[in-house]
Amino acid sequence: MRNKLIVASGAAVLMLGGLYAWTREAAIAPLQMVPAPGGQDSHRDGARIVALGDCMVCHTAQGGAPYAGGLALKTPFGTIYATNITPDPTTGIGNWPLEAFQRALRRGVSRDGHLLYPAFPYVHYTRMSDNDIALAYGFLMSRTPVQSIPPANDLMFPLNFRPLLAFWNLLNLTSGQSAVPADTGQIARGRYLVDTLGHCASCHSGLDPIGGERKPAFGGGTVDGWHAPALTTLTHGNAPWTEAELATYLRTGLSLSHGAAKGPMQAITEHLAETNEVDTKAMARYLMTIQTQPATTTSIAAPPVSRGDGAALFAASCAGCHGAPAPMMRLAQRPSLARSSAVLGADPSNFILTVLHGVDGARMPPYAAVLSDGQVASLAAYVRSDLAAQPSWSGVSETTAHLRQEAPQ
Amino acid sequence: MSIEVVINGRTRQLQSDPTTPLLYVLRNELQLNGAKFGCGMGQCGACTVILDGQAVFSCVTPLAALRGRSVRTVESLGTASAPGALQAAFIKHQAAQCGYCIAGMIMRGQALLEKIAHPSDEQIRAHMEPSLCRCGTHTRIIAAIREVAHNKAGAA
């Protein structure tokens, strides 16, 4: 009897130990000194990889030092603060050998062996080529080291217990190959840039209940209150995208047929502007291959929403730029709001957030202090019905009240 | 049909068309000429007034949006002979060169001081960013706002 007990408790200890070992990988010995920087050419290529991977968008806080982390990433499970990826040896990745950097990208493991949260998109980076990982590493290690520790994550229990991520990885991580796909045509290149480096699905797929990306990919999602549109229906609807329009938009943040990049997408297009044109063209080419057939739509007549003062609000607040005779329309050839993705979308969030907070860089002023929730709804009703000839959105006033809290300026 | 708006503490029945931007109502109907027309597109800040406690560009603020709300312009802060605290600080620091942006600058600064009594320099800079001054007197403008913030600290 006693022997059985000893064997049973021994087995339990072994199992727990094994489970712990399984959820934590070995530390990789730290570097003694930061590696000597590579040549100019490798830096230029590394900078391009880092731009295509959008590393800076998350790893730089507003007004903070580049790559020093600290940006708050709001998730349904709490707030995660981006880490410092400058080559500072104590607070950044300065003592990480390439091997550790590679393991982090392929499997989401920090140099010391702890598991990283999947807000870091290693489920995509895992398929990066060895060469691209080495280039990104060389570029990041040549940045100015910044000593900075991001704020502590604020996650709900039990997700603040990192070993649980091993189970998440079991469900969501398909560890990648180290080689570039054998097919190196333009579409394959585009797929690599969209799926692997650009990790577009992180925002454009939405999350399942445990924070994995919804399948099938690219069905649309929500980030910081913004609606990240489905990427499989770009050729549907009243204002279908062409491949050329998409390539231009990705690189410039502006489509003269669909409007400007806003919200989180604005920063992404700013970084894509630093990459080679051939790459954004490849992304557009690939995205065109994943379009679905438009369903035969049965139009459902939405109950008309009162547009109240909508026309008067538009005349005073918007027409100076968005009215047909305005210089922005006539001289700068900006698209009519009737073609704007934010107006034509089924979800009013992007329209509302644009009205509330404007567009950064003094392109559009914010109206949060000017218009009430009901006035935003009247404006939306006017723009949707009178300008875009679309059925009204419902619940705009309530959504506006909600988004005022969700995404403060 | 008039629209009732509280302007500088007084309830006014405004006759302008509801599509009129507030700036034109202030200057043309009420002869309150402090707020200036700069760009007319909410880009420069010369027309800034305080609406329900917040700085807004009056050139893109519809009269139709203002029923029952409260607007304050630079005229509410003081007069030429008895300037308000922030106006006096702008004069002391000679923060105006051509002066075209100054009414808007003062109202934007006033909105900050009413929200945060003792703003840091960083907060002042971030808050004042939407208002442009082509003459380049920004350091004097910041000094004037800082002085009022510090005086308030002394008084408290």
Boltz contact constraints between the chains, C-beta under 6 A:
constraints:
  - contact:
      token1: [A, 309]
      token2: [B, 64]
      max_distance: 6.0
  - contact:
      token1: [A, 312]
      token2: [B, 18]
      max_distance: 6.0
  - contact:
      token1: [A, 312]
      token2: [B, 19]
      max_distance: 6.0
  - contact:
      token1: [A, 312]
      token2: [B, 62]
      max_distance: 6.0
  - contact:
      token1: [A, 312]
      token2: [B, 64]
      max_distance: 6.0
  - contact:
      token1: [A, 313]
      token2: [B, 62]
      max_distance: 6.0
  - contact:
      token1: [A, 313]
      token2: [B, 64]
      max_distance: 6.0
  - contact:
      token1: [A, 315]
      token2: [B, 19]
      max_distance: 6.0
  - contact:
      token1: [A, 316]
      token2: [B, 19]
      max_distance: 6.0
  - contact:
      token1: [A, 316]
      token2: [B, 21]
      max_distance: 6.0
  - contact:
      token1: [A, 316]
      token2: [B, 62]
      max_distance: 6.0
  - contact:
      token1: [A, 317]
      token2: [B, 60]
      max_distance: 6.0
  - contact:
      token1: [A, 317]
      token2: [B, 62]
      max_distance: 6.0
  - contact:
      token1: [A, 320]
      token2: [B, 40]
      max_distance: 6.0
  - contact:
      token1: [A, 320]
      token2: [B, 41]
      max_distance: 6.0
  - contact:
      token1: [A, 321]
      token2: [B, 41]
      max_distance: 6.0
  - contact:
      token1: [A, 362]
      token2: [B, 43]
      max_distance: 6.0
  - contact:
      token1: [A, 365]
      token2: [B, 42]
      max_distance: 6.0
  - contact:
      token1: [A, 365]
      token2: [B, 57]
      max_distance: 6.0
  - contact:
      token1: [A, 369]
      token2: [B, 54]
      max_distance: 6.0
  - contact:
      token1: [A, 369]
      token2: [B, 56]
      max_distance: 6.0
  - contact:
      token1: [A, 370]
      token2: [B, 56]
      max_distance: 6.0
  - contact:
      token1: [A, 370]
      token2: [B, 61]
      max_distance: 6.0
  - contact:
      token1: [A, 371]
      token2: [B, 65]
      max_distance: 6.0
  - contact:
      token1: [A, 375]
      token2: [B, 65]
      max_distance: 6.0
